[in-house]
């Protein structure tokens, strides 16, 4: 009888977050077929990203470059079912949930799940715009501008429930600044850039070359987002060193588990640079990279810093807490200790909806045991307040969890 009473008294995950405006800090927008062609000048329509039949197969093309096969970037189907693993590559946009691309359906999904807002990333051009390098500069810049126009329109139609991040022409810092200004003026609240411009003949992100962009981000309060995978310039999700003897599903599992590694390297480089002395207001977000590895990385970096710098004072943890945020979703075991060591103010809840590893169909309920152990203040920060503050969200029209 005692166990029955305790079970009845147990609060649900939503009840534990009652009154909190939950923010999902990493979701994805499936590009719809006429996103670019409906907005492009007539002379550029045929070269803009669009679906075309090539060699008898429907593909996403940008000029003569194949961006992707014809799939809907969603593991959630129209009937609400969720596909396992790699099967989402076999389904075009017509098969997937309309919420992946239709803003009204997306907001309806948020209402059903008790989520106040989403931060969102597109897919086709790469999360940092790296895939756009495969075409000429005029085409890639126009494509990015049109995409940002469409994303700002989506945010407005959603009444600030969906916050897409702006993509920049990072291969030219002056153009990147100009587009960041334009995107910010349209209401977009953060930027995506390539994490490794030095791989393309440009200075790395810690150099003064990037000062105009960092100054703008400080002035406008724009977080700089590095999404695992394409923001590092990769051509796909598969990690290069995954063993060729593995099956597709095995490769997917290994690659998915290791996608955080390039973000870790980017973070390590930034933490030991002097970028934050020159730009004390700069904020970076490591998106879809998880949480558990961060405390170890920080402690390990601190050890090597102290050993190699001969006692030179520098607190890696303090620098991290002032300038970095990490998005997590799949972890439950060990989360409390990681939050304690990293700081509840630096952790963002995410679901990766509607990608294959997303928390679906019960994104908040997935973290029932975590929420039962987190103190209410930390839970409110991680599941909403941190992202709301970081991205300067207007959640006045968004409901709280209930």
NUPAPA-778425 format. One line per field, with one value per residue (C-alpha): residue in three letters; x, y, z. Coordinates in nm, 2 decimals. Example, Ala and Ser with C-alpha at 12.3 -4.5 7.8 and 13.67 -1.06 7.14 Angstrom:
2
vexdren	c(ALA, SER)
X	c(1.23, 1.37)
Y	c(-0.45, -0.11)
Z	c(0.78, 0.71)
END
This chain:
402
vexdren	c(UNK, UNK, UNK, UNK, UNK, UNK, UNK, UNK, UNK, UNK, UNK, UNK, UNK, UNK, UNK, UNK, UNK, UNK, UNK, UNK, UNK, UNK, UNK, UNK, UNK, UNK, UNK, UNK, UNK, UNK, UNK, UNK, UNK, UNK, UNK, UNK, UNK, UNK, UNK, UNK, UNK, UNK, UNK, UNK, UNK, UNK, UNK, UNK, UNK, UNK, UNK, UNK, UNK, UNK, UNK, UNK, UNK, UNK, UNK, UNK, UNK, UNK, UNK, UNK, UNK, UNK, UNK, UNK, UNK, UNK, UNK, UNK, UNK, UNK, UNK, UNK, UNK, UNK, UNK, UNK, UNK, UNK, UNK, UNK, UNK, UNK, UNK, UNK, UNK, UNK, UNK, UNK, UNK, UNK, UNK, UNK, UNK, UNK, UNK, UNK, UNK, UNK, UNK, UNK, UNK, UNK, UNK, UNK, UNK, UNK, UNK, UNK, UNK, UNK, UNK, UNK, UNK, UNK, UNK, UNK, UNK, UNK, UNK, UNK, UNK, UNK, UNK, UNK, UNK, UNK, UNK, UNK, UNK, UNK, UNK, UNK, UNK, UNK, UNK, UNK, UNK, UNK, UNK, UNK, UNK, UNK, UNK, UNK, UNK, UNK, UNK, UNK, UNK, UNK, UNK, UNK, UNK, UNK, UNK, UNK, UNK, UNK, UNK, UNK, UNK, UNK, UNK, UNK, UNK, UNK, UNK, UNK, UNK, UNK, UNK, UNK, UNK, UNK, UNK, UNK, UNK, UNK, UNK, UNK, UNK, UNK, UNK, UNK, UNK, UNK, UNK, UNK, UNK, UNK, UNK, UNK, UNK, UNK, UNK, UNK, UNK, UNK, UNK, UNK, UNK, UNK, UNK, UNK, UNK, UNK, UNK, UNK, UNK, UNK, UNK, UNK, UNK, UNK, UNK, UNK, UNK, UNK, UNK, UNK, UNK, UNK, UNK, UNK, UNK, UNK, UNK, UNK, UNK, UNK, UNK, UNK, UNK, UNK, UNK, UNK, UNK, UNK, UNK, UNK, UNK, UNK, UNK, UNK, UNK, UNK, UNK, UNK, UNK, UNK, UNK, UNK, UNK, UNK, UNK, UNK, UNK, UNK, UNK, UNK, UNK, UNK, UNK, UNK, UNK, UNK, UNK, UNK, UNK, UNK, UNK, UNK, UNK, UNK, UNK, UNK, UNK, UNK, UNK, UNK, UNK, UNK, UNK, UNK, UNK, UNK, UNK, UNK, UNK, UNK, UNK, UNK, UNK, UNK, UNK, UNK, UNK, UNK, UNK, UNK, UNK, UNK, UNK, UNK, UNK, UNK, UNK, UNK, UNK, UNK, UNK, UNK, UNK, UNK, UNK, UNK, UNK, UNK, UNK, UNK, UNK, UNK, UNK, UNK, UNK, UNK, UNK, UNK, UNK, UNK, UNK, UNK, UNK, UNK, UNK, UNK, UNK, UNK, UNK, UNK, UNK, UNK, UNK, UNK, UNK, UNK, UNK, UNK, UNK, UNK, UNK, UNK, UNK, UNK, UNK, UNK, UNK, UNK, UNK, UNK, UNK, UNK, UNK, UNK, UNK, UNK, UNK, UNK, UNK, UNK, UNK, UNK, UNK, UNK, UNK, UNK, UNK, UNK, UNK, UNK, UNK, UNK, UNK, UNK, UNK, UNK, UNK, UNK, UNK, UNK, UNK, UNK, UNK, UNK, UNK, UNK, UNK, UNK)
X	c(0.00, 0.29, 0.44, 0.10, 0.07, 0.42, 0.35, 0.03, 0.22, 0.50, 0.49, 0.52, 0.81, 0.58, 0.45, 0.80, 0.85, 0.52, 0.54, 0.87, 0.87, 1.06, 1.30, 1.43, 1.78, 1.84, 1.59, 1.60, 1.40, 1.35, 1.39, 1.07, 1.10, 1.05, 1.23, 1.49, 1.32, 1.02, 1.24, 1.53, 1.57, 1.47, 1.83, 1.92, 1.61, 1.75, 2.07, 1.92, 1.89, 1.60, 1.49, 1.57, 1.57, 1.93, 2.00, 1.65, 1.68, 1.53, 1.81, 1.86, 2.08, 2.26, 2.38, 2.55, 2.64, 2.44, 2.36, 2.18, 1.96, 1.58, 1.49, 1.30, 1.55, 1.30, 1.26, 0.90, 0.65, 0.31, 0.13, 0.34, 0.56, 0.94, 1.18, 1.48, 1.83, 1.92, 1.58, 1.50, 1.73, 1.47, 1.18, 1.12, 0.96, 0.62, 0.64, 0.75, 0.56, 0.45, 0.59, 0.94, 0.88, 0.55, 0.57, 0.20, 0.23, 0.55, 0.39, 0.10, 0.36, 0.51, 0.17, 0.10, 0.44, 0.44, 0.74, 0.75, 1.01, 1.27, 1.61, 1.63, 1.89, 1.85, 2.03, 2.11, 2.39, 2.56, 2.51, 2.79, 2.74, 3.04, 2.86, 2.79, 3.16, 3.10, 2.95, 3.05, 3.05, 2.76, 2.53, 2.63, 2.59, 2.25, 2.14, 2.24, 2.07, 1.75, 1.76, 1.80, 1.51, 1.29, 1.40, 1.33, 0.98, 0.93, 1.02, 0.78, 0.50, 0.56, 0.52, 0.86, 0.81, 1.07, 1.41, 1.62, 1.99, 2.14, 2.39, 2.68, 2.92, 3.20, 3.46, 3.48, 3.46, 3.33, 3.05, 2.99, 2.95, 2.72, 2.49, 2.50, 2.38, 2.11, 2.00, 2.00, 1.79, 1.54, 1.51, 1.73, 1.91, 2.23, 2.47, 2.63, 2.98, 3.25, 3.45, 3.77, 3.82, 4.19, 4.12, 4.03, 4.32, 4.17, 4.30, 4.17, 3.89, 4.12, 4.30, 4.22, 4.10, 3.76, 3.75, 3.48, 3.24, 3.31, 3.26, 2.92, 2.82, 2.91, 2.72, 2.41, 2.41, 2.44, 2.57, 2.80, 2.68, 2.88, 2.66, 2.82, 2.90, 2.87, 2.98, 3.34, 3.32, 3.25, 3.07, 2.84, 2.76, 2.99, 3.32, 3.62, 3.78, 3.48, 3.59, 3.49, 3.40, 3.10, 2.75, 2.55, 2.38, 2.71, 2.87, 2.58, 2.61, 2.98, 2.96, 2.67, 2.85, 3.16, 3.02, 3.10, 3.47, 3.53, 3.33, 3.55, 3.86, 3.71, 3.62, 3.98, 4.13, 3.91, 3.96, 4.34, 4.34, 4.33, 4.01, 3.80, 4.05, 3.98, 3.61, 3.48, 3.11, 3.14, 2.93, 2.97, 2.73, 2.83, 2.51, 2.41, 2.74, 2.61, 2.73, 2.91, 3.25, 3.27, 3.38, 3.65, 3.77, 3.78, 3.97, 4.21, 4.28, 4.33, 4.59, 4.78, 4.76, 4.91, 5.18, 5.29, 5.25, 5.46, 5.21, 5.06, 4.72, 4.42, 4.10, 3.96, 3.64, 3.59, 3.64, 3.41, 3.13, 3.16, 3.15, 3.02, 2.70, 2.64, 2.33, 2.24, 1.95, 2.03, 2.21, 2.04, 2.30, 2.57, 2.38, 2.35, 2.73, 2.80, 2.57, 2.73, 3.08, 3.00, 2.73, 2.36, 2.38, 2.58, 2.36, 2.08, 1.81, 1.75, 1.57, 1.72, 1.36, 1.28, 1.62, 1.67, 1.81, 1.55, 1.36, 1.03, 0.74, 0.78, 1.07, 1.01, 0.90, 1.23, 1.40, 1.16, 1.43, 1.67, 1.40, 1.32, 1.68, 1.75, 1.67, 1.38, 1.61, 1.86, 1.58, 1.43, 1.76, 1.85, 1.51, 1.43, 1.57, 1.93, 1.83, 1.57, 1.84, 2.11, 1.90, 1.71, 1.38, 1.04, 0.83, 0.54, 0.30, 0.44, 0.28, 0.46, 0.47, 0.17)
Y	c(0.00, 0.24, 0.19, 0.26, 0.59, 0.69, 0.62, 0.83, 1.12, 1.11, 1.42, 1.40, 1.57, 1.85, 1.90, 1.93, 2.21, 2.37, 2.75, 2.71, 2.82, 2.53, 2.61, 2.34, 2.47, 2.25, 2.15, 2.13, 2.29, 2.08, 2.30, 2.31, 2.28, 2.65, 2.81, 2.96, 2.96, 3.15, 3.44, 3.44, 3.68, 3.52, 3.49, 3.28, 3.06, 2.76, 2.75, 2.80, 2.50, 2.30, 1.95, 1.82, 1.48, 1.39, 1.05, 0.95, 1.02, 1.32, 1.51, 1.85, 2.05, 2.39, 2.48, 2.16, 2.05, 1.79, 1.91, 1.59, 1.31, 1.38, 1.31, 1.51, 1.54, 1.40, 1.06, 1.16, 1.05, 1.20, 0.94, 1.03, 0.72, 0.75, 0.57, 0.40, 0.52, 0.55, 0.48, 0.85, 0.87, 0.68, 0.92, 1.25, 1.56, 1.43, 1.15, 1.33, 1.53, 1.87, 2.02, 1.97, 2.24, 2.41, 2.67, 2.65, 2.27, 2.32, 2.56, 2.32, 2.05, 2.28, 2.34, 1.97, 1.91, 2.20, 2.37, 2.74, 2.79, 2.62, 2.73, 2.59, 2.50, 2.42, 2.13, 2.16, 2.42, 2.26, 2.39, 2.64, 2.70, 2.49, 2.30, 2.63, 2.65, 2.40, 2.68, 3.02, 3.31, 3.50, 3.20, 3.09, 3.44, 3.49, 3.15, 3.24, 3.57, 3.42, 3.15, 3.41, 3.60, 3.29, 3.21, 3.56, 3.53, 3.19, 3.34, 3.63, 3.40, 3.18, 3.48, 3.42, 3.06, 2.94, 3.10, 3.00, 3.08, 3.30, 3.16, 3.39, 3.41, 3.34, 3.32, 3.70, 3.87, 4.20, 4.02, 3.81, 4.13, 4.29, 3.98, 3.95, 4.31, 4.24, 3.92, 4.09, 4.38, 4.12, 3.98, 3.67, 3.61, 3.41, 3.31, 3.00, 3.00, 2.76, 2.64, 2.59, 2.87, 2.80, 2.49, 2.72, 2.97, 3.21, 3.30, 3.10, 3.23, 3.36, 3.61, 3.98, 3.91, 3.82, 4.12, 4.31, 4.01, 3.94, 4.31, 4.30, 3.99, 4.15, 4.47, 4.29, 4.00, 3.74, 3.40, 3.21, 2.86, 2.56, 2.27, 1.93, 1.79, 2.04, 2.35, 2.20, 2.17, 1.80, 1.67, 1.44, 1.30, 1.00, 1.03, 0.98, 0.72, 0.49, 0.14, 0.04, -0.31, -0.18, -0.19, 0.12, 0.11, 0.04, 0.34, 0.56, 0.46, 0.52, 0.85, 0.98, 0.91, 1.08, 1.39, 1.60, 1.55, 1.84, 2.07, 1.97, 2.07, 2.40, 2.47, 2.38, 2.61, 2.90, 2.85, 2.87, 3.17, 3.53, 3.60, 3.67, 3.94, 4.13, 4.04, 3.99, 3.98, 3.70, 3.39, 3.05, 2.76, 2.40, 2.26, 1.89, 1.79, 1.67, 1.74, 1.45, 1.50, 1.87, 1.85, 1.60, 1.82, 2.13, 1.96, 1.79, 2.12, 2.30, 2.03, 2.06, 2.44, 2.45, 2.20, 2.37, 2.73, 2.71, 2.83, 3.11, 3.19, 3.10, 2.93, 2.73, 2.66, 3.03, 3.11, 2.84, 2.96, 3.32, 3.24, 2.89, 2.70, 2.33, 2.16, 1.81, 1.57, 1.20, 1.18, 1.09, 0.89, 1.13, 1.45, 1.57, 1.55, 1.71, 2.00, 2.04, 2.06, 2.27, 2.50, 2.49, 2.83, 2.69, 2.40, 2.41, 2.14, 2.03, 1.75, 1.74, 1.72, 1.58, 1.42, 1.04, 1.07, 1.32, 1.29, 1.18, 1.11, 1.25, 1.49, 1.63, 1.30, 1.15, 1.34, 1.24, 1.10, 1.39, 1.64, 1.46, 1.50, 1.85, 2.13, 2.35, 2.65, 2.45, 2.27, 2.60, 2.74, 2.43, 2.37, 2.72, 3.03, 3.00, 2.98, 3.25, 3.48, 3.38, 3.42, 3.72, 3.55, 3.72, 3.45, 3.67, 3.48, 3.14, 2.91, 2.76, 2.39, 2.27)
Z	c(0.00, 0.08, -0.26, -0.43, -0.23, -0.33, -0.69, -0.68, -0.52, -0.78, -0.99, -1.36, -1.55, -1.66, -1.31, -1.19, -1.45, -1.38, -1.45, -1.65, -2.01, -2.15, -2.44, -2.67, -2.77, -3.07, -3.33, -3.71, -3.99, -4.31, -4.61, -4.82, -5.21, -5.31, -5.01, -5.24, -5.59, -5.47, -5.35, -5.60, -5.90, -6.22, -6.35, -6.05, -6.00, -6.19, -5.99, -5.64, -5.41, -5.53, -5.60, -5.95, -6.12, -6.22, -6.38, -6.30, -5.93, -5.74, -5.56, -5.39, -5.63, -5.60, -5.94, -6.06, -5.71, -5.53, -5.18, -5.07, -5.18, -5.17, -4.81, -4.55, -4.27, -4.03, -3.86, -3.76, -4.01, -4.10, -3.88, -3.58, -3.59, -3.55, -3.79, -3.65, -3.74, -4.10, -4.24, -4.25, -4.55, -4.75, -4.70, -4.89, -4.74, -4.85, -4.60, -4.29, -4.02, -4.16, -3.84, -3.99, -4.24, -4.17, -3.90, -3.80, -3.76, -3.56, -3.32, -3.27, -3.18, -2.93, -2.77, -2.74, -2.58, -2.34, -2.50, -2.51, -2.79, -3.01, -3.13, -3.49, -3.75, -4.12, -4.29, -4.66, -4.66, -4.36, -4.01, -4.06, -4.43, -4.53, -4.81, -4.99, -5.07, -5.36, -5.58, -5.69, -5.44, -5.58, -5.57, -5.22, -5.08, -5.24, -5.11, -4.76, -4.77, -4.90, -4.64, -4.36, -4.51, -4.49, -4.14, -4.01, -4.17, -4.00, -3.66, -3.71, -3.82, -3.52, -3.30, -3.15, -3.07, -3.33, -3.33, -3.64, -3.63, -3.90, -4.14, -4.25, -4.55, -4.32, -4.60, -4.60, -4.26, -4.40, -4.57, -4.26, -4.05, -4.30, -4.31, -3.93, -3.91, -4.16, -3.99, -3.65, -3.79, -3.91, -3.55, -3.57, -3.24, -3.31, -3.58, -3.73, -3.88, -3.98, -3.68, -3.88, -4.13, -4.12, -4.33, -4.61, -4.61, -4.35, -4.01, -3.72, -3.50, -3.22, -3.45, -3.48, -3.84, -3.68, -3.44, -3.64, -3.62, -3.25, -3.17, -3.35, -3.17, -2.84, -2.93, -3.06, -2.80, -3.07, -2.95, -3.18, -3.24, -3.34, -3.43, -3.43, -3.78, -4.05, -3.86, -3.87, -4.25, -4.27, -4.58, -4.38, -4.05, -4.07, -3.86, -4.09, -3.88, -3.83, -3.94, -4.29, -4.18, -3.98, -4.11, -4.18, -3.84, -3.66, -3.84, -3.75, -3.38, -3.36, -3.56, -3.36, -3.03, -3.15, -3.32, -3.01, -3.06, -3.32, -3.10, -2.80, -3.01, -3.10, -2.74, -2.62, -2.87, -2.77, -2.40, -2.42, -2.66, -2.54, -2.74, -2.43, -2.30, -2.62, -2.63, -2.28, -2.39, -2.64, -2.60, -2.77, -2.77, -2.84, -3.00, -2.99, -2.83, -2.50, -2.15, -1.97, -2.14, -2.05, -1.69, -1.77, -2.06, -1.84, -1.56, -1.80, -1.98, -1.65, -1.55, -1.88, -1.87, -1.52, -1.60, -1.93, -1.83, -1.52, -1.27, -1.48, -1.34, -1.55, -1.44, -1.73, -1.54, -1.48, -1.85, -1.96, -1.72, -1.85, -2.22, -2.30, -2.31, -2.40, -2.52, -2.40, -2.45, -2.43, -2.10, -1.77, -1.57, -1.45, -1.54, -1.18, -1.13, -1.46, -1.38, -1.04, -1.19, -1.50, -1.35, -1.41, -1.57, -1.87, -1.97, -2.22, -2.27, -2.63, -2.82, -3.17, -3.31, -3.57, -3.64, -3.57, -3.22, -3.10, -2.78, -2.91, -2.84, -2.49, -2.48, -2.13, -1.98, -2.10, -1.82, -1.54, -1.32, -1.39, -1.29, -0.97, -0.86, -0.98, -0.75, -0.89, -0.96, -1.16, -1.35, -1.44, -1.57, -1.78, -1.92, -2.01, -1.85, -1.97, -2.34, -2.29, -2.16, -2.40, -2.71, -2.58, -2.64, -2.63, -2.47, -2.38, -2.60, -2.52, -2.26, -1.96, -1.88, -1.69)
END
